[in-house]
Amino acid sequence: MRTRFVGWMAFVAFTAACGLGVVAGADFDPGADFTRYATFIWDEPDDRPVGDPRLENNPFFDERLHAAIAVELADHDIRAGANGPGLIVHHHATVRNRVDVYEVDERAGYGRPAGYNEGAQVIQYDEGTILVDIADAETKAVIWRGWAQFDIGRALANPDVMDRAIQEAIGQMFEDFPGR
C-alpha cells in the first residue's frame, strides 16, 4: 500500500512539473464592494521584461489575455468602457526556466515505484506566470490580485495551446471572484 501511495505521489509530482496543470489563485480586499463596479479599462502596459522574446511585446498574447479577462469580468456584469470606468485592469506575464528535482526517500522506508529511475529525477521546463491586478479607478488602490503559473513551453510553440492555457489560467484565477 505504501509503495502504491509513493508511486502515485511521484506520478502527481512529475505530471505537475511537466505542465499538465495550472496553479492559480487570487486575493482581494475584503472591505471592497465589488457589486458597485460596472466598467473597466486596461492599464498601460508596464516596461518590465517578460523574460522570453517569444512573449515580449507580443500583441497576440495580449489579445488572448485581454479576451479571457474580459469574459470573466463580463460574467460578473463588469464590461469594458472608457466613460467613467470603475476599475483599472493591469496584467504582467513572466517566463523563467525552472528545474525541479524529485527523489524517493528510501531511508524513510518508501519504495521506488516501477519505472522510476535510480537517483533523482530532474524536470526542466519554462514556467509562465500571469499576474492580474484590478484597482479602483478613483483611488488607484488595488482591490484584487490574481495569479497563475503553468508550463508555458508547449504553449509558446502553438497558438491554439496558448489560447487554451490562457483561458484555463484566467478561468481558475477568477473562480472565486467576489461580487455578483
C-alpha positions, -999 to +999 in steps of 0.1 A: +000+000+000+028+024+009+046+017-023+015+024-043+010+057-025+046+068-031+042+058-068+011+078-071+027+108-054+057+106-077+034+105-107+014+135-095+046+155-089+060+145-122+029+154-142+025+187-123+061+196-132+056+187-168+028+212-172-003+191-172-020+216-149-024+252-139-018+265-104-039+297-099-053+318-071-064+352-060-066+376-031-087+406-026-096+434-002-125+420+019-137+456+025-142+464-012-177+464-025-173+446-059-210+449-067-207+487-073-184+483-103-198+480-138-170+491-161-132+487-165-104+500-187-070+484-194-040+500-178-010+509-198+015+480-202+045+482-179+080+482-192+092+452-172+107+424-193+087+392-197+119+371-198+112+355-232+115+371-266+085+350-279+062+369-255+080+403-254+056+428-270+036+400-285+002+415-295-014+381-300-006+371-264-020+404-251-052+400-272-058+364-259-052+375-223-074+406-226-102+384-242-100+359-214-101+385-186-129+404-203-150+372-205-145+366-167-154+402-158-184+401-181-196+371-161-197+395-131-215+422-151-183+443-155-177+454-190-150+474-208-160+511-210-138+542-212-165+566-200-164+567-162-146+533-156-149+519-121-119+496-124-085+496-139-071+462-150-034+457-152-015+425-161+020+412-163+035+380-176+069+364-170+087+333-182+116+317-164+134+285-168+126+261-139+144+229-128+126+207-103+143+177-087+124+148-072+137+118-053+121+089-034+132+090+003+142+053+006+158+060+040+123+068+054+111+034+042+095+045+009+099+021-020+109+031-055+078+028-078+081+008-110+095+029-139+111+054-115+149+056-123+176+053-098+185+086-081+170+120-085+146+128-113+153+162-129+125+181-147+134+212-167+107+235-182+096+271-189+073+283-162+049+311-172+034+334-146+005+357-152-004+384-127-036+404-130-042+434-107-076+451-105-077+486-090-104+511-081-102+537-109-109+566-085-085+557-056-060+536-077-059+511-048-055+475-059-086+456-046-080+422-063-049+403-075-049+371-093-020+348-104-015+317-124+016+296-131+020+268-157+044+251-180+043+275-209+068+258-232+043+239-254+020+269-255+048+292-268+051+268-298+014+265-306-012+294-307-041+270-300-024+255-270-015+291-258-052+301-262-064+271-241-037+277-215-046+313-210-083+305-208-077+278-182-053+300-162-076+330-162-107+309-156-091+293-125-078+327-113-113+342-114-131+312-099-139+329-067-140+365-079-162+384-054-193+403-063-224+394-082 
